[in-house]
């Protein structure tokens, strides 16, 4: 809980749970429970089987602090940095490979959808984490 009884607390808690679901459920869906070899092959440095497991673990970390985030502002900074790294990676991948998405879609619509959207969510949740960290640290 936010010590000052902030009226945004339920919404922020929900956002942490959504961030967790974005990672956990999103990765399980788009990776077809870690069996989508095309997803891994398009960016193996980030989405190898090991990388996919890491994405799920990050999601569990977000959800784990959904109600205690005001007490771990430096962890929110870590979440912010992590999300900015994934967001930046997504943008650079799109610039370099975005033109291949129609071909990817012909092989796997699910994989093309993943590479089209994943970073937008990462950036959005990252900015939320950064805003909250700043807000808590400067009170």
N, C-alpha and C positions, 0 to 999 in steps of 0.2 A: 504494500500500500504506500501511496505517497503520503509522507508525514503531514503535509498541510491539507489533506483531505480534498485534493484536486478533483473537480467534477469530470475531468477527462480520463480519470483512472480506468474506468471500465472499457473505454474505447481503446486506450493505449494497451491494456492487457489483451484485448481482442486482437490488436495489431501484432503483438508478439506471437500469439497463437497462430495467426494467419501467416506470419513470416516462417514459423516452424512448419506449417502445412505446405507453404510454397516450396520449401526445400524437401521435406520428407515425402509428402504425397506426390509432389511434382516429379521428383526424381524417380520414385517407384513407378509412376505412370509412364513417363517418357522413356525410361530405360527398360520398360517392360520387365520390371523386377530384376534388373541388372543383366538382362539377356540381349539388349539392343546393341549389337556390335557396330552398326552404322553410327550411332550416337557417339560411341567411344572413338571410332576411327576418324571422325571429322575434327576432333580436338583432343588427341590422346594425352597431351600434357595436363589437361584439366579434367577430362571426363573418362579417363580409364576406369576400370572396375574400382580400383582403389580411390580414385577421385570422386566417383559416384558415392561411395561409402562415406567419404569425408563430407560431402554435401548433406547427406542424411544426418550425420552427427552434428553439423552446424545447426541444422533445423531443430534437432532435439535440444541443443543448447539455448536457442532463442526461446523455445516453449518453456524450458525449465526456469526461466527468470521472468515469466509473464506477470507474476504478482510481486516479485521482489526486485525488479529492475531499479527502483530508486536507490537501493542500497549498494548497487554495483556499477556506479557510473563509469569506472575505468574499463569494465568489461563491455559496456556499451560502446566505448571508444574502439575497442578491439573489433566488435561487431561492425561498426562503421567502416573501419579500415578494410576488413575482410570483404564487405559488400562492395566497397569502391574498387577493390582489386578485381573482383568478379565482373563488376559492371564495366570497368575499363577493358578487361579482356574480351567481353562480349562486343563492345564497340569496335575494337581493333579486329576481331574476327569478322564482324559484319563488313567492315571496310575491305578487308582482304578477300573474303569468301562469300559475301552476300549474294553475288551474282550466280552462285552455284545453287542457291536455295530452290529454284524451280526444278532442277535436276534431282536434288535431294528429295523434294516432295513427290516426284514421280516414283522414287524408290520407297519412301516412307514419309507419308504426310505428318505423322506424329513427330518424327525427328526434325523435319523442316519447321514445324510449329515450335518445337523446343528452342531451336537456334534463332528463331524469330523473336521470341518473347522473354527468354529467361533473364537476360540482363536488365530489362526494364523493371522487372520486379525487384531484382537485386538492388538496383539504384534507388528505387522508391523506399524499400525497407532500410537501406543504408542511410539515406537522408533522415529517416525517422529516428534511427539509432543515434545518429550524430546530433540531431536537434535535441533529443532527450538528454544525451550526455552533457551537452553544453548547458542546457537548462538546469540540470541537477548540480553540475559543478560550479555554476555561477550564482547559485542562490545565496 
